[in-house]
C-alpha cells in the first residue's frame, strides 16, 4: 500500500529560516576557559568553563567555612 503524503504543519519558509539560523549559531566562535582551555560556559562572565567555575565557587565556600571556624 502506498503511504499517503501528509502535509507539513509548519510552512516551508519557516523551516528554512530555522535551518539557516541554526547554521549561523553553530559557526559562532566559542571562548576558551582561561584555566583549562575548554569552551566557556555561556553564562560565565569570568571566562571559565562550567567545571572551573564550579571549582572556584566550591573553593570560596570552603574558605568561608574555614574563616568562620578560626574566629
PQR file of N, CA, C, O and H, with PARSE charges and radii, in Angstrom:
ATOM      1  N   UNK A   1       0.844  -1.184   0.000 -0.4000 1.5000
ATOM      2  CA  UNK A   1       0.000   0.000   0.000 -0.0000 2.0000
ATOM      3  C   UNK A   1       0.886   1.243   0.000  0.5500 1.7000
ATOM      4  O   UNK A   1       1.846   1.316   0.768 -0.5500 1.4000
ATOM      5  N   UNK A   2       0.588   2.188  -0.822 -0.4000 1.5000
ATOM      6  CA  UNK A   2       1.347   3.451  -0.775 -0.0000 2.0000
ATOM      7  C   UNK A   2       0.939   4.283   0.440  0.5500 1.7000
ATOM      8  O   UNK A   2      -0.237   4.369   0.793 -0.5500 1.4000
ATOM      9  H   UNK A   2      -0.191   2.129  -1.446  0.4000 1.0000
ATOM     10  N   UNK A   3       1.927   4.882   1.057 -0.4000 1.5000
ATOM     11  CA  UNK A   3       1.677   5.718   2.228 -0.0000 2.0000
ATOM     12  C   UNK A   3       1.243   7.095   1.755  0.5500 1.7000
ATOM     13  O   UNK A   3       1.933   7.699   0.934 -0.5500 1.4000
ATOM     14  H   UNK A   3       2.883   4.813   0.770  0.4000 1.0000
ATOM     15  N   UNK A   4       0.120   7.610   2.244 -0.4000 1.5000
ATOM     16  CA  UNK A   4      -0.326   8.941   1.814 -0.0000 2.0000
ATOM     17  C   UNK A   4       0.650  10.021   2.299  0.5500 1.7000
ATOM     18  O   UNK A   4       1.158   9.976   3.419 -0.5500 1.4000
ATOM     19  H   UNK A   4      -0.441   7.119   2.910  0.4000 1.0000
ATOM     20  N   UNK A   5       0.885  10.968   1.432 -0.4000 1.5000
ATOM     21  CA  UNK A   5       1.787  12.074   1.766 -0.0000 2.0000
ATOM     22  C   UNK A   5       1.019  13.056   2.633  0.5500 1.7000
ATOM     23  O   UNK A   5      -0.015  13.589   2.229 -0.5500 1.4000
ATOM     24  H   UNK A   5       0.472  11.005   0.522  0.4000 1.0000
ATOM     25  N   UNK A   6       1.543  13.288   3.833 -0.4000 1.5000
ATOM     26  CA  UNK A   6       0.867  14.227   4.733 -0.0000 2.0000
ATOM     27  C   UNK A   6       1.438  15.622   4.525  0.5500 1.7000
ATOM     28  O   UNK A   6       2.624  15.794   4.242 -0.5500 1.4000
ATOM     29  H   UNK A   6       2.383  12.856   4.161  0.4000 1.0000
ATOM     30  N   UNK A   7       0.591  16.584   4.668 -0.4000 1.5000
ATOM     31  CA  UNK A   7       1.034  17.967   4.528 -0.0000 2.0000
ATOM     32  C   UNK A   7       1.740  18.399   5.798  0.5500 1.7000
ATOM     33  O   UNK A   7       1.374  17.989   6.900 -0.5500 1.4000
ATOM     34  H   UNK A   7      -0.372  16.444   4.898  0.4000 1.0000
ATOM     35  N   UNK A   8       2.744  19.220   5.634 -0.4000 1.5000
ATOM     36  CA  UNK A   8       3.506  19.717   6.776 -0.0000 2.0000
ATOM     37  C   UNK A   8       2.673  20.744   7.538  0.5500 1.7000
ATOM     38  O   UNK A   8       1.969  21.559   6.942 -0.5500 1.4000
ATOM     39  H   UNK A   8       3.042  19.553   4.740  0.4000 1.0000
ATOM     40  N   UNK A   9       2.766  20.691   8.846 -0.4000 1.5000
ATOM     41  CA  UNK A   9       2.034  21.631   9.686 -0.0000 2.0000
ATOM     42  C   UNK A   9       2.724  22.998   9.664  0.5500 1.7000
ATOM     43  O   UNK A   9       2.073  24.042   9.717 -0.5500 1.4000
ATOM     44  H   UNK A   9       3.338  20.029   9.330  0.4000 1.0000
ATOM     45  N   UNK A  10       4.057  22.963   9.586 -0.4000 1.5000
ATOM     46  CA  UNK A  10       4.843  24.194   9.589 -0.0000 2.0000
ATOM     47  C   UNK A  10       5.167  24.560   8.139  0.5500 1.7000
ATOM     48  O   UNK A  10       5.631  23.708   7.380 -0.5500 1.4000
ATOM     49  H   UNK A  10       4.585  22.115   9.543  0.4000 1.0000
ATOM     50  N   UNK A  11       4.933  25.799   7.749 -0.4000 1.5000
ATOM     51  CA  UNK A  11       5.247  26.215   6.380 -0.0000 2.0000
ATOM     52  C   UNK A  11       6.741  26.059   6.065  0.5500 1.7000
ATOM     53  O   UNK A  11       7.588  26.183   6.950 -0.5500 1.4000
ATOM     54  H   UNK A  11       4.556  26.490   8.365  0.4000 1.0000
ATOM     55  N   UNK A  12       7.047  25.786   4.799 -0.4000 1.5000
ATOM     56  CA  UNK A  12       8.434  25.564   4.369 -0.0000 2.0000
ATOM     57  C   UNK A  12       9.317  26.782   4.628  0.5500 1.7000
ATOM     58  O   UNK A  12      10.495  26.631   4.953 -0.5500 1.4000
ATOM     59  H   UNK A  12       6.359  25.685   4.080  0.4000 1.0000
ATOM     60  N   UNK A  13       8.770  27.973   4.490 -0.4000 1.5000
ATOM     61  CA  UNK A  13       9.548  29.200   4.702 -0.0000 2.0000
ATOM     62  C   UNK A  13      10.072  29.269   6.138  0.5500 1.7000
ATOM     63  O   UNK A  13      11.225  29.633   6.368 -0.5500 1.4000
ATOM     64  H   UNK A  13       7.813  28.096   4.226  0.4000 1.0000
ATOM     65  N   UNK A  14       9.228  28.923   7.083 -0.4000 1.5000
ATOM     66  CA  UNK A  14       9.627  28.965   8.491 -0.0000 2.0000
ATOM     67  C   UNK A  14      10.689  27.907   8.773  0.5500 1.7000
ATOM     68  O   UNK A  14      11.643  28.166   9.507 -0.5500 1.4000
ATOM     69  H   UNK A  14       8.292  28.628   6.896  0.4000 1.0000
ATOM     70  N   UNK A  15      10.530  26.714   8.192 -0.4000 1.5000
ATOM     71  CA  UNK A  15      11.534  25.665   8.373 -0.0000 2.0000
ATOM     72  C   UNK A  15      12.893  26.077   7.815  0.5500 1.7000
ATOM     73  O   UNK A  15      13.924  25.840   8.443 -0.5500 1.4000
ATOM     74  H   UNK A  15       9.756  26.504   7.596  0.4000 1.0000
ATOM     75  N   UNK A  16      12.892  26.692   6.638 -0.4000 1.5000
ATOM     76  CA  UNK A  16      14.153  27.137   6.039 -0.0000 2.0000
ATOM     77  C   UNK A  16      14.823  28.207   6.891  0.5500 1.7000
ATOM     78  O   UNK A  16      16.038  28.176   7.083 -0.5500 1.4000
ATOM     79  H   UNK A  16      12.054  26.884   6.127  0.4000 1.0000
ATOM     80  N   UNK A  17      14.037  29.157   7.405 -0.4000 1.5000
ATOM     81  CA  UNK A  17      14.602  30.201   8.267 -0.0000 2.0000
ATOM     82  C   UNK A  17      15.192  29.596   9.538  0.5500 1.7000
ATOM     83  O   UNK A  17      16.239  30.037  10.012 -0.5500 1.4000
ATOM     84  H   UNK A  17      13.049  29.183   7.249  0.4000 1.0000
ATOM     85  N   UNK A  18      14.527  28.599  10.080 -0.4000 1.5000
ATOM     86  CA  UNK A  18      15.039  27.935  11.285 -0.0000 2.0000
ATOM     87  C   UNK A  18      16.345  27.210  10.987  0.5500 1.7000
ATOM     88  O   UNK A  18      17.282  27.269  11.782 -0.5500 1.4000
ATOM     89  H   UNK A  18      13.677  28.241   9.694  0.4000 1.0000
ATOM     90  N   UNK A  19      16.413  26.535   9.862 -0.4000 1.5000
ATOM     91  CA  UNK A  19      17.647  25.833   9.481 -0.0000 2.0000
ATOM     92  C   UNK A  19      18.800  26.813   9.291  0.5500 1.7000
ATOM     93  O   UNK A  19      19.921  26.550   9.725 -0.5500 1.4000
ATOM     94  H   UNK A  19      15.652  26.486   9.216  0.4000 1.0000
ATOM     95  N   UNK A  20      18.526  27.931   8.649 -0.4000 1.5000
ATOM     96  CA  UNK A  20      19.567  28.936   8.420 -0.0000 2.0000
ATOM     97  C   UNK A  20      20.057  29.526   9.738  0.5500 1.7000
ATOM     98  O   UNK A  20      21.254  29.762   9.904 -0.5500 1.4000
ATOM     99  H   UNK A  20      17.615  28.144   8.297  0.4000 1.0000
ATOM    100  N   UNK A  21      19.143  29.766  10.672 -0.4000 1.5000
ATOM    101  CA  UNK A  21      19.555  30.343  11.954 -0.0000 2.0000
ATOM    102  C   UNK A  21      20.389  29.348  12.752  0.5500 1.7000
ATOM    103  O   UNK A  21      21.296  29.752  13.480 -0.5500 1.4000
ATOM    104  H   UNK A  21      18.171  29.574  10.537  0.4000 1.0000
ATOM    105  N   UNK A  22      20.100  28.055  12.627 -0.4000 1.5000
ATOM    106  CA  UNK A  22      20.910  27.050  13.309 -0.0000 2.0000
ATOM    107  C   UNK A  22      22.323  27.022  12.758  0.5500 1.7000
ATOM    108  O   UNK A  22      23.280  26.883  13.521 -0.5500 1.4000
ATOM    109  H   UNK A  22      19.364  27.727  12.035  0.4000 1.0000
ATOM    110  N   UNK A  23      22.469  27.152  11.462 -0.4000 1.5000
ATOM    111  CA  UNK A  23      23.789  27.146  10.850 -0.0000 2.0000
ATOM    112  C   UNK A  23      24.618  28.329  11.340  0.5500 1.7000
ATOM    113  O   UNK A  23      25.819  28.181  11.568 -0.5500 1.4000
ATOM    114  H   UNK A  23      21.692  27.265  10.843  0.4000 1.0000
ATOM    115  N   UNK A  24      24.012  29.486  11.504 -0.4000 1.5000
ATOM    116  CA  UNK A  24      24.767  30.651  11.971 -0.0000 2.0000
ATOM    117  C   UNK A  24      25.095  30.530  13.452  0.5500 1.7000
ATOM    118  O   UNK A  24      26.143  31.011  13.882 -0.5500 1.4000
ATOM    119  H   UNK A  24      23.037  29.607  11.318  0.4000 1.0000
ATOM    120  N   UNK A  25      24.228  29.898  14.250 -0.4000 1.5000
ATOM    121  CA  UNK A  25      24.515  29.719  15.670 -0.0000 2.0000
ATOM    122  C   UNK A  25      25.698  28.792  15.893  0.5500 1.7000
ATOM    123  O   UNK A  25      26.508  29.034  16.787 -0.5500 1.4000
ATOM    124  H   UNK A  25      23.376  29.507  13.901  0.4000 1.0000
ATOM    125  N   UNK A  26      25.811  27.745  15.104 -0.4000 1.5000
ATOM    126  CA  UNK A  26      26.880  26.769  15.266 -0.0000 2.0000
ATOM    127  C   UNK A  26      28.233  27.378  14.918  0.5500 1.7000
ATOM    128  O   UNK A  26      29.248  27.021  15.515 -0.5500 1.4000
ATOM    129  H   UNK A  26      25.153  27.549  14.377  0.4000 1.0000
ATOM    130  N   UNK A  27      28.249  28.288  13.963 -0.4000 1.5000
ATOM    131  CA  UNK A  27      29.523  28.832  13.498 -0.0000 2.0000
ATOM    132  C   UNK A  27      30.071  29.949  14.389  0.5500 1.7000
ATOM    133  O   UNK A  27      31.155  30.465  14.116 -0.5500 1.4000
ATOM    134  H   UNK A  27      27.424  28.578  13.478  0.4000 1.0000
ATOM    135  N   UNK A  28      29.356  30.333  15.439 -0.4000 1.5000
ATOM    136  CA  UNK A  28      29.857  31.377  16.328 -0.0000 2.0000
ATOM    137  C   UNK A  28      31.078  30.872  17.087  0.5500 1.7000
ATOM    138  O   UNK A  28      31.067  29.748  17.590 -0.5500 1.4000
ATOM    139  H   UNK A  28      28.475  29.915  15.660  0.4000 1.0000
ATOM    140  N   UNK A  29      32.133  31.685  17.177 -0.4000 1.5000
ATOM    141  CA  UNK A  29      33.309  31.237  17.921 -0.0000 2.0000
ATOM    142  C   UNK A  29      33.002  31.154  19.415  0.5500 1.7000
ATOM    143  O   UNK A  29      32.323  32.014  19.976 -0.5500 1.4000
ATOM    144  H   UNK A  29      32.142  32.598  16.768  0.4000 1.0000
ATOM    145  N   UNK A  30      33.512  30.112  20.036 -0.4000 1.5000
ATOM    146  CA  UNK A  30      33.279  29.897  21.455 -0.0000 2.0000
ATOM    147  C   UNK A  30      34.545  30.289  22.200  0.5500 1.7000
ATOM    148  O   UNK A  30      35.644  29.878  21.828 -0.5500 1.4000
ATOM    149  H   UNK A  30      34.064  29.413  19.580  0.4000 1.0000
ATOM    150  N   UNK A  31      34.390  31.084  23.253 -0.4000 1.5000
ATOM    151  CA  UNK A  31      35.538  31.497  24.048 -0.0000 2.0000
ATOM    152  C   UNK A  31      36.094  30.292  24.802  0.5500 1.7000
ATOM    153  O   UNK A  31      35.362  29.364  25.142 -0.5500 1.4000
ATOM    154  H   UNK A  31      33.498  31.418  23.556  0.4000 1.0000
ATOM    155  N   UNK A  32      37.393  30.324  25.053 -0.4000 1.5000
ATOM    156  CA  UNK A  32      38.056  29.239  25.769 -0.0000 2.0000
ATOM    157  C   UNK A  32      38.229  29.619  27.229  0.5500 1.7000
ATOM    158  O   UNK A  32      38.413  30.788  27.566 -0.5500 1.4000
ATOM    159  H   UNK A  32      37.988  31.079  24.776  0.4000 1.0000
ATOM    160  N   UNK A  33      38.164  28.605  28.095 -0.4000 1.5000
ATOM    161  CA  UNK A  33      38.369  28.795  29.528 -0.0000 2.0000
ATOM    162  C   UNK A  33      39.789  29.277  29.769  0.5500 1.7000
ATOM    163  O   UNK A  33      40.731  28.752  29.176 -0.5500 1.4000
ATOM    164  H   UNK A  33      38.014  27.655  27.821  0.4000 1.0000
ATOM    165  N   UNK A  34      39.951  30.263  30.626 -0.4000 1.5000
ATOM    166  CA  UNK A  34      41.277  30.804  30.909 -0.0000 2.0000
ATOM    167  C   UNK A  34      42.121  29.873  31.769  0.5500 1.7000
ATOM    168  O   UNK A  34      43.327  30.086  31.899 -0.5500 1.4000
ATOM    169  H   UNK A  34      39.185  30.690  31.108  0.4000 1.0000
ATOM    170  N   UNK A  35      41.511  28.837  32.364 -0.4000 1.5000
ATOM    171  CA  UNK A  35      42.244  27.899  33.209 -0.0000 2.0000
ATOM    172  C   UNK A  35      42.618  26.639  32.441  0.5500 1.7000
ATOM    173  O   UNK A  35      43.789  26.262  32.390 -0.5500 1.4000
ATOM    174  H   UNK A  35      40.531  28.664  32.259  0.4000 1.0000
ATOM    175  N   UNK A  36      41.618  25.984  31.840 -0.4000 1.5000
ATOM    176  CA  UNK A  36      41.870  24.670  31.230 -0.0000 2.0000
ATOM    177  C   UNK A  36      41.756  24.657  29.709  0.5500 1.7000
ATOM    178  O   UNK A  36      42.169  23.680  29.084 -0.5500 1.4000
ATOM    179  H   UNK A  36      40.667  26.289  31.881  0.4000 1.0000
ATOM    180  N   UNK A  37      41.214  25.702  29.091 -0.4000 1.5000
ATOM    181  CA  UNK A  37      41.102  25.750  27.641 -0.0000 2.0000
ATOM    182  C   UNK A  37      39.837  25.141  27.072  0.5500 1.7000
ATOM    183  O   UNK A  37      39.658  25.133  25.854 -0.5500 1.4000
ATOM    184  H   UNK A  37      40.879  26.496  29.599  0.4000 1.0000
ATOM    185  N   UNK A  38      38.957  24.633  27.915 -0.4000 1.5000
ATOM    186  CA  UNK A  38      37.683  24.072  27.445 -0.0000 2.0000
ATOM    187  C   UNK A  38      36.761  25.225  27.030  0.5500 1.7000
ATOM    188  O   UNK A  38      37.012  26.372  27.398 -0.5500 1.4000
ATOM    189  H   UNK A  38      39.103  24.640  28.905  0.4000 1.0000
ATOM    190  N   UNK A  39      35.702  24.937  26.273 -0.4000 1.5000
ATOM    191  CA  UNK A  39      34.760  26.005  25.911 -0.0000 2.0000
ATOM    192  C   UNK A  39      34.124  26.627  27.156  0.5500 1.7000
ATOM    193  O   UNK A  39      33.764  25.925  28.100 -0.5500 1.4000
ATOM    194  H   UNK A  39      35.498  24.005  25.974  0.4000 1.0000
ATOM    195  N   UNK A  40      33.993  27.948  27.140 -0.4000 1.5000
ATOM    196  CA  UNK A  40      33.423  28.663  28.286 -0.0000 2.0000
ATOM    197  C   UNK A  40      31.940  28.381  28.434  0.5500 1.7000
ATOM    198  O   UNK A  40      31.235  28.109  27.462 -0.5500 1.4000
ATOM    199  H   UNK A  40      34.286  28.519  26.373  0.4000 1.0000
ATOM    200  N   UNK A  41      31.492  28.452  29.664 -0.4000 1.5000
ATOM    201  CA  UNK A  41      30.064  28.356  29.943 -0.0000 2.0000
ATOM    202  C   UNK A  41      29.391  29.599  29.363  0.5500 1.7000
ATOM    203  O   UNK A  41      29.948  30.693  29.449 -0.5500 1.4000
ATOM    204  H   UNK A  41      32.064  28.673  30.454  0.4000 1.0000
ATOM    205  N   UNK A  42      28.211  29.451  28.779 -0.4000 1.5000
ATOM    206  CA  UNK A  42      27.554  30.606  28.155 -0.0000 2.0000
ATOM    207  C   UNK A  42      27.212  31.715  29.143  0.5500 1.7000
ATOM    208  O   UNK A  42      27.110  32.876  28.749 -0.5500 1.4000
ATOM    209  H   UNK A  42      27.758  28.562  28.709  0.4000 1.0000
ATOM    210  N   UNK A  43      27.036  31.386  30.401 -0.4000 1.5000
ATOM    211  CA  UNK A  43      26.674  32.399  31.392 -0.0000 2.0000
ATOM    212  C   UNK A  43      27.877  32.918  32.165  0.5500 1.7000
ATOM    213  O   UNK A  43      27.718  33.761  33.049 -0.5500 1.4000
ATOM    214  H   UNK A  43      27.120  30.442  30.722  0.4000 1.0000
ATOM    215  N   UNK A  44      29.069  32.439  31.855 -0.4000 1.5000
ATOM    216  CA  UNK A  44      30.263  32.819  32.614 -0.0000 2.0000
ATOM    217  C   UNK A  44      30.753  34.193  32.197  0.5500 1.7000
ATOM    218  O   UNK A  44      30.980  34.448  31.014 -0.5500 1.4000
ATOM    219  H   UNK A  44      29.198  31.754  31.138  0.4000 1.0000
ATOM    220  N   UNK A  45      30.913  35.074  33.168 -0.4000 1.5000
ATOM    221  CA  UNK A  45      31.486  36.389  32.901 -0.0000 2.0000
ATOM    222  C   UNK A  45      32.971  36.419  33.217  0.5500 1.7000
ATOM    223  O   UNK A  45      33.665  37.374  32.868 -0.5500 1.4000
ATOM    224  H   UNK A  45      30.729  34.867  34.128  0.4000 1.0000
ATOM    225  N   UNK A  46      33.466  35.365  33.884 -0.4000 1.5000
ATOM    226  CA  UNK A  46      34.874  35.307  34.273 -0.0000 2.0000
ATOM    227  C   UNK A  46      35.753  34.647  33.222  0.5500 1.7000
ATOM    228  O   UNK A  46      36.975  34.643  33.372 -0.5500 1.4000
ATOM    229  H   UNK A  46      32.902  34.589  34.168  0.4000 1.0000
ATOM    230  N   UNK A  47      35.173  34.090  32.164 -0.4000 1.5000
ATOM    231  CA  UNK A  47      35.948  33.380  31.162 -0.0000 2.0000
ATOM    232  C   UNK A  47      36.330  31.992  31.622  0.5500 1.7000
ATOM    233  O   UNK A  47      37.433  31.524  31.338 -0.5500 1.4000
ATOM    234  H   UNK A  47      34.181  34.093  32.042  0.4000 1.0000
ATOM    235  N   UNK A  48      35.417  31.318  32.342 -0.4000 1.5000
ATOM    236  CA  UNK A  48      35.674  29.976  32.855 -0.0000 2.0000
ATOM    237  C   UNK A  48      34.658  28.994  32.293  0.5500 1.7000
ATOM    238  O   UNK A  48      33.515  29.354  32.016 -0.5500 1.4000
ATOM    239  H   UNK A  48      34.521  31.698  32.574  0.4000 1.0000
ATOM    240  N   UNK A  49      35.094  27.736  32.127 -0.4000 1.5000
ATOM    241  CA  UNK A  49      34.151  26.690  31.748 -0.0000 2.0000
ATOM    242  C   UNK A  49      33.322  26.343  32.977  0.5500 1.7000
ATOM    243  O   UNK A  49      33.603  26.827  34.073 -0.5500 1.4000
ATOM    244  H   UNK A  49      36.023  27.443  32.352  0.4000 1.0000
ATOM    245  N   UNK A  50      32.307  25.509  32.801 -0.4000 1.5000
ATOM    246  CA  UNK A  50      31.417  25.212  33.934 -0.0000 2.0000
ATOM    247  C   UNK A  50      32.135  24.451  35.025  0.5500 1.7000
ATOM    248  O   UNK A  50      31.791  24.612  36.196 -0.5500 1.4000
ATOM    249  H   UNK A  50      32.078  25.116  31.911  0.4000 1.0000
ATOM    250  N   UNK A  51      33.138  23.611  34.689 -0.4000 1.5000
ATOM    251  CA  UNK A  51      33.859  22.842  35.711 -0.0000 2.0000
ATOM    252  C   UNK A  51      34.729  23.771  36.556  0.5500 1.7000
ATOM    253  O   UNK A  51      34.678  23.727  37.785 -0.5500 1.4000
ATOM    254  H   UNK A  51      33.417  23.480  33.737  0.4000 1.0000
ATOM    255  N   UNK A  52      35.524  24.610  35.896 -0.4000 1.5000
ATOM    256  CA  UNK A  52      36.396  25.535  36.631 -0.0000 2.0000
ATOM    257  C   UNK A  52      35.580  26.544  37.431  0.5500 1.7000
ATOM    258  O   UNK A  52      35.973  26.932  38.531 -0.5500 1.4000
ATOM    259  H   UNK A  52      35.564  24.646  34.898  0.4000 1.0000
ATOM    260  N   UNK A  53      34.449  26.965  36.883 -0.4000 1.5000
ATOM    261  CA  UNK A  53      33.572  27.895  37.606 -0.0000 2.0000
ATOM    262  C   UNK A  53      33.038  27.239  38.874  0.5500 1.7000
ATOM    263  O   UNK A  53      32.985  27.866  39.932 -0.5500 1.4000
ATOM    264  H   UNK A  53      34.130  26.649  35.990  0.4000 1.0000
ATOM    265  N   UNK A  54      32.640  25.967  38.761 -0.4000 1.5000
ATOM    266  CA  UNK A  54      32.123  25.238  39.932 -0.0000 2.0000
ATOM    267  C   UNK A  54      33.216  25.035  40.973  0.5500 1.7000
ATOM    268  O   UNK A  54      32.962  25.158  42.172 -0.5500 1.4000
ATOM    269  H   UNK A  54      32.683  25.457  37.902  0.4000 1.0000
ATOM    270  N   UNK A  55      34.440  24.723  40.522 -0.4000 1.5000
ATOM    271  CA  UNK A  55      35.559  24.561  41.456 -0.0000 2.0000
ATOM    272  C   UNK A  55      35.862  25.867  42.185  0.5500 1.7000
ATOM    273  O   UNK A  55      36.171  25.861  43.377 -0.5500 1.4000
ATOM    274  H   UNK A  55      34.647  24.623  39.548  0.4000 1.0000
ATOM    275  N   UNK A  56      35.773  26.969  41.475 -0.4000 1.5000
ATOM    276  CA  UNK A  56      36.019  28.276  42.087 -0.0000 2.0000
ATOM    277  C   UNK A  56      34.971  28.573  43.158  0.5500 1.7000
ATOM    278  O   UNK A  56      35.310  29.030  44.250 -0.5500 1.4000
ATOM    279  H   UNK A  56      35.522  26.973  40.507  0.4000 1.0000
ATOM    280  N   UNK A  57      33.714  28.316  42.852 -0.4000 1.5000
ATOM    281  CA  UNK A  57      32.636  28.550  43.817 -0.0000 2.0000
ATOM    282  C   UNK A  57      32.818  27.654  45.035  0.5500 1.7000
ATOM    283  O   UNK A  57      32.625  28.099  46.166 -0.5500 1.4000
ATOM    284  H   UNK A  57      33.439  27.944  41.966  0.4000 1.0000
ATOM    285  N   UNK A  58      33.189  26.391  44.812 -0.4000 1.5000
ATOM    286  CA  UNK A  58      33.415  25.464  45.932 -0.0000 2.0000
ATOM    287  C   UNK A  58      34.577  25.924  46.800  0.5500 1.7000
ATOM    288  O   UNK A  58      34.511  25.838  48.026 -0.5500 1.4000
ATOM    289  H   UNK A  58      33.346  26.029  43.893  0.4000 1.0000
ATOM    290  N   UNK A  59      35.634  26.409  46.173 -0.4000 1.5000
ATOM    291  CA  UNK A  59      36.796  26.883  46.928 -0.0000 2.0000
ATOM    292  C   UNK A  59      36.420  28.095  47.775  0.5500 1.7000
ATOM    293  O   UNK A  59      36.854  28.205  48.922 -0.5500 1.4000
ATOM    294  H   UNK A  59      35.688  26.479  45.177  0.4000 1.0000
ATOM    295  N   UNK A  60      35.618  29.005  47.224 -0.4000 1.5000
ATOM    296  CA  UNK A  60      35.163  30.150  48.011 -0.0000 2.0000
ATOM    297  C   UNK A  60      34.352  29.688  49.210  0.5500 1.7000
ATOM    298  O   UNK A  60      34.522  30.202  50.316 -0.5500 1.4000
ATOM    299  H   UNK A  60      35.266  28.916  46.292  0.4000 1.0000
ATOM    300  N   UNK A  61      33.481  28.729  48.995 -0.4000 1.5000
ATOM    301  CA  UNK A  61      32.623  28.225  50.066 -0.0000 2.0000
ATOM    302  C   UNK A  61      33.469  27.595  51.179  0.5500 1.7000
ATOM    303  O   UNK A  61      33.220  27.834  52.361 -0.5500 1.4000
ATOM    304  H   UNK A  61      33.344  28.312  48.096  0.4000 1.0000
ATOM    305  N   UNK A  62      34.466  26.794  50.799 -0.4000 1.5000
ATOM    306  CA  UNK A  62      35.329  26.150  51.787 -0.0000 2.0000
ATOM    307  C   UNK A  62      36.152  27.172  52.557  0.5500 1.7000
ATOM    308  O   UNK A  62      36.321  27.038  53.769 -0.5500 1.4000
ATOM    309  H   UNK A  62      34.668  26.600  49.839  0.4000 1.0000
ATOM    310  N   UNK A  63      36.666  28.193  51.871 -0.4000 1.5000
ATOM    311  CA  UNK A  63      37.475  29.193  52.560 -0.0000 2.0000
ATOM    312  C   UNK A  63      36.618  30.010  53.530  0.5500 1.7000
ATOM    313  O   UNK A  63      37.101  30.416  54.588 -0.5500 1.4000
ATOM    314  H   UNK A  63      36.528  28.302  50.887  0.4000 1.0000
ATOM    315  N   UNK A  64      35.357  30.252  53.180 -0.4000 1.5000
ATOM    316  CA  UNK A  64      34.450  30.960  54.088 -0.0000 2.0000
ATOM    317  C   UNK A  64      34.187  30.134  55.344  0.5500 1.7000
ATOM    318  O   UNK A  64      34.109  30.682  56.443 -0.5500 1.4000
ATOM    319  H   UNK A  64      34.965  29.922  52.321  0.4000 1.0000
ATOM    320  N   UNK A  65      34.052  28.824  55.184 -0.4000 1.5000
ATOM    321  CA  UNK A  65      33.822  27.946  56.340 -0.0000 2.0000
ATOM    322  C   UNK A  65      35.045  27.915  57.224  0.5500 1.7000
ATOM    323  O   UNK A  65      34.911  27.928  58.448 -0.5500 1.4000
ATOM    324  H   UNK A  65      34.116  28.379  54.290  0.4000 1.0000
ATOM    325  N   UNK A  66      36.235  27.873  56.650 -0.4000 1.5000
ATOM    326  CA  UNK A  66      37.463  27.836  57.445 -0.0000 2.0000
ATOM    327  C   UNK A  66      37.662  29.141  58.215  0.5500 1.7000
ATOM    328  O   UNK A  66      38.106  29.131  59.363 -0.5500 1.4000
ATOM    329  H   UNK A  66      36.344  27.863  55.656  0.4000 1.0000
ATOM    330  N   UNK A  67      37.330  30.265  57.572 -0.4000 1.5000
ATOM    331  CA  UNK A  67      37.470  31.557  58.247 -0.0000 2.0000
ATOM    332  C   UNK A  67      36.541  31.655  59.450  0.5500 1.7000
ATOM    333  O   UNK A  67      36.940  32.170  60.495 -0.5500 1.4000
ATOM    334  H   UNK A  67      36.970  30.273  56.640  0.4000 1.0000
ATOM    335  N   UNK A  68      35.307  31.170  59.321 -0.4000 1.5000
ATOM    336  CA  UNK A  68      34.379  31.252  60.441 -0.0000 2.0000
ATOM    337  C   UNK A  68      34.770  30.275  61.552  0.5500 1.7000
ATOM    338  O   UNK A  68      34.490  30.541  62.720 -0.5500 1.4000
ATOM    339  H   UNK A  68      34.983  30.751  58.472  0.4000 1.0000
ATOM    340  N   UNK A  69      35.404  29.161  61.217 -0.4000 1.5000
ATOM    341  CA  UNK A  69      35.856  28.196  62.231 -0.0000 2.0000
ATOM    342  C   UNK A  69      37.033  28.757  63.016  0.5500 1.7000
ATOM    343  O   UNK A  69      37.169  28.455  64.202 -0.5500 1.4000
ATOM    344  H   UNK A  69      35.631  28.945  60.267  0.4000 1.0000
ATOM    345  N   UNK A  70      37.881  29.557  62.399 -0.4000 1.5000
ATOM    346  CA  UNK A  70      39.046  30.137  63.082 -0.0000 2.0000
ATOM    347  C   UNK A  70      38.633  31.260  64.024  0.5500 1.7000
ATOM    348  O   UNK A  70      39.316  31.524  65.014 -0.5500 1.4000
ATOM    349  H   UNK A  70      37.771  29.802  61.436  0.4000 1.0000
ATOM    350  N   UNK A  71      37.533  31.913  63.726 -0.4000 1.5000
ATOM    351  CA  UNK A  71      37.082  33.029  64.572 -0.0000 2.0000
ATOM    352  C   UNK A  71      36.404  32.513  65.789  0.5500 1.7000
ATOM    353  O   UNK A  71      35.954  33.296  66.625 -0.5500 1.4000
ATOM    354  H   UNK A  71      36.978  31.698  62.922  0.4000 1.0000
TER
END
